[in-house]
Amino acid sequence: LNIRTLQVFQETQPLVISVLDGYNVCIFAYGQTGSGKTFTMQGYQGSPGVNPRALEELFSLSEERKGSVEYEISVSLLEIYNESIRDLVEPNDVSSGEAKKLDVKMAPEGGTYVPSLAVVAVASMTEVLGVLKTGEGNRSVGCTNMNEHSSRSHMILTVHVKSRNSATGARG
């Protein structure tokens, strides 16, 4: 199975370069319960999935470009469960302690965003793995007829990349 995950990553690897070049990218896994979406995207210890491989590549390439371009990388993690959106990093409002009420909104510059969703600055794969571990611990789990350990939810990891050209100061 590790070979198949590596092959999927190799197919998506050029998208990592596109992210650093300023393009919006989406890597999406779709399929029936038990078909291997979570394994393909996340993998497990010793057999990384597409997400950790892509993030490792992102950090590696950003380090290679360090002299000419500086990058700020951050992540957010949300879950769609029973038609509700949940922040998997900070599920509760800091001031009230109650669960955040989240909705998807249209951004004025185009695209979508989720107000009040926690966005965490990360500088290494270790920091990303910490965010993912927190998120996994906050995920909803409920059994289905197909898989008693199915999350029955959709987890969305968003990687935000901001850049600044060191020579010109141009931001992207």
Salt bridges, closest charged atoms under 4 A:
ASP21 OD1 - ARG65 NH1 3.04
GLU63 OE1 - LYS66 NZ 3.65
GLU79 OE1 - ARG86 NH1 2.61
ASP87 OD2 - LYS100 NZ 2.84
GLU90 OE1 - LYS100 NZ 3.84
GLU136 OE2 - ARG139 NH1 3.74
GLU148 OE2 - HIS149 NE2 3.59
